[in-house]
Amino acid sequence: MSRENNTSVLQKNGQSNNEILDNKKAITIKDFHIRIFVYGLIFLVFSIFTFYVPLMNRINISRAEQCFAAKDYLCAFKYYRSAFANNIDNERYVENYFETLSKMKKIAIVQAEMLNLIEDYPNSTIVPKIENAFENIQKDVEKKYEANYIDHVVQGTNVVHWNNIASKVKVYIDNSMSAQLPGFYFDEIKVAFDDYSRALNNALQFYYVNNPKEADIEIIFMDEISGGKCVGTTDCVKILGLTENEISGSVLQKTKIKLRTKDTDSSQFTANQIHNIAKHEIGHALGVSGHSYFSEDVMYPVNNDAEWAEDTQTLLIKRKPFSKRDLNTFRLLYKIVPDITNKRYNIVAHSDMYFPIAVLGTKKQIGEKKLEESNKYLKTVSANFVSQMNLAEGYFVNREFAKAKDAFSEALSFAKTDEEKFTAYHNLAVISYEESDYKMAISYAETANSYTADNKSDEIKAYCYIEMGKHGRAQRILENLLEKHPDNATYSAALVGSYLKQMKFFKMLDEMKRIKEINPDAFLDPAYQPYKFFTNFA
């Protein structure tokens, strides 16, 4: 082929040799400009953090100290808070800031600042004083809500509930079995929701939707809810209802309530029975993950609504009202700023809220109480899948991993459905990850995935690959997860962290910009805290 023909082919394809060289030169110049811009930006940020921020901190500290000396604590709080938004490495200033906070009413924003001091200065002499301040708040709370079972509300060590400030909670009740079930089943569920609205003084309002995808709380009916080995036994406790949260990171995405269609003797429930069962499960859906162990309470774990009527010589099914403990527990629960919720709280606007430590104590204390409650539950309902999983969770939050593994393995012996097997294996993967046994964690995660259609344990695999330095694999998994859940801050933060470790700064910034566009609260998620500095550029 001649030179002219070669040139002709190149021209037909749209570019000559000269054009290709020009394009390469243009790309090089563009790349050069980008690099100059990025380096200039880095220099600007470096200058700000080297000169401007320290200068402003000195100004704020100086003003705060003047206000503190004059005992104008509101003024001191304002300037200390601005200064302590950045690290202040001076024990005297830390002590003065705590002293300022101790003089103020313990509204939510003051509690938040005390928690920040514990987190930022864990070895400071003020930490025991702050913990003591929270203990005093706790005593005041106990007096105000003196009869309750608030210690049993946690899931793991987290407080989980819907944002009552947002108020609207959407409910879907599956009616696919309406032809087989009495109409009062559906009516009584709605009555139970109304009971909670009144109990919470209308802090929560429930709206019914026709599409389960729109729902916050989804209720489905099932002929059998698996969970116990009852063959050949006379004292087996069967599960009449089961509630499960779908949580991603610190976001409560949905709660599913499963209700049996019939009693254990295959008879239909009475109106009072279905009301009581629904009322108990709705209590779980609203945030009480554990139980009360007073038999008159709605959240008692065993169905005890039958009473022998001497006059008719029959069992009478009672309608269970809220006890004083029930009311105090739910009302106090919705005064706690949750660790996990559907929409973040504005603690400045809602100052009468408490942080969990002010009601439940430290994470260590919460974990100990969780394990105690898990053992109570097991003794009350006997061994089944749910009670063993609950016990395993108690051991896990106390970092007793060997005992947690044994309990999860025991739960597997009760597991009947693919969903239950997935849950057990997924949790075994989480424990192995916590133990830094990443190969075993991946193995458990793959076993868990074999019981689901959508590979729900891929998240654990991604975290393991990051720790193993296999970032390409981790990034592919996280990118796939974000395609399905584009607004998930936890997945996004993990991907950002992986990019950062590989120094892929442009990809990191692109991901931050993407998540910020579709989830403005993403950077407030705890998962994003390690990358707080870089969020300034997104």
Buried (B, 14 or more C-beta within 10 A) or exposed (E): EEEEEEEEEBEEEEEEEEEEEEEEEEEEEEEEEEEEEBEEEEEEBEEEEEEEBEEBBEEBBEBBBEBBEEEEBEBBBBBBBBBBEEEBEEEEBBBBBBBBBBBBEBBBBBBBBBBBBBEEBEEBEBBEBBBEBBEEBBEEBBEEBEEBBBBBBBBBBBBBBBBBBBEEBBBBBBEEEEEEBBEBBBEBBBBBBEBBBEBBEEBBEBEEBEEBEEBBBBBBBBEBBBBBBBEEEEEBBBBBBBBBBEBBBBBBBBBBBBBBBBBBEEEBBBBBBBBBBBBBBBBBBBBBBBBBBEEEBBBBBEBEBEEEEEEEEEEEBEBBEBBEBBBBBBBBBBBBBBBBBBEBBEBEEBBEBBBBBBBBBBBEBBBBBBBEBBBBBBEBBBBBBBBBBBBBBBBBBBEBBEBBBBBBEBBBEBBBBEEBBBBBBBBBBBBBBEBEBBEBBBBBBBBBBEBBEEBBBBBBBBBBBBEEEBBEBBBEBBEEBBEEBBBBBBBBBBBBBBBBEEEBBEBBBBBBEBBBEEBEBBBEBEBBEEBEEBBEBB
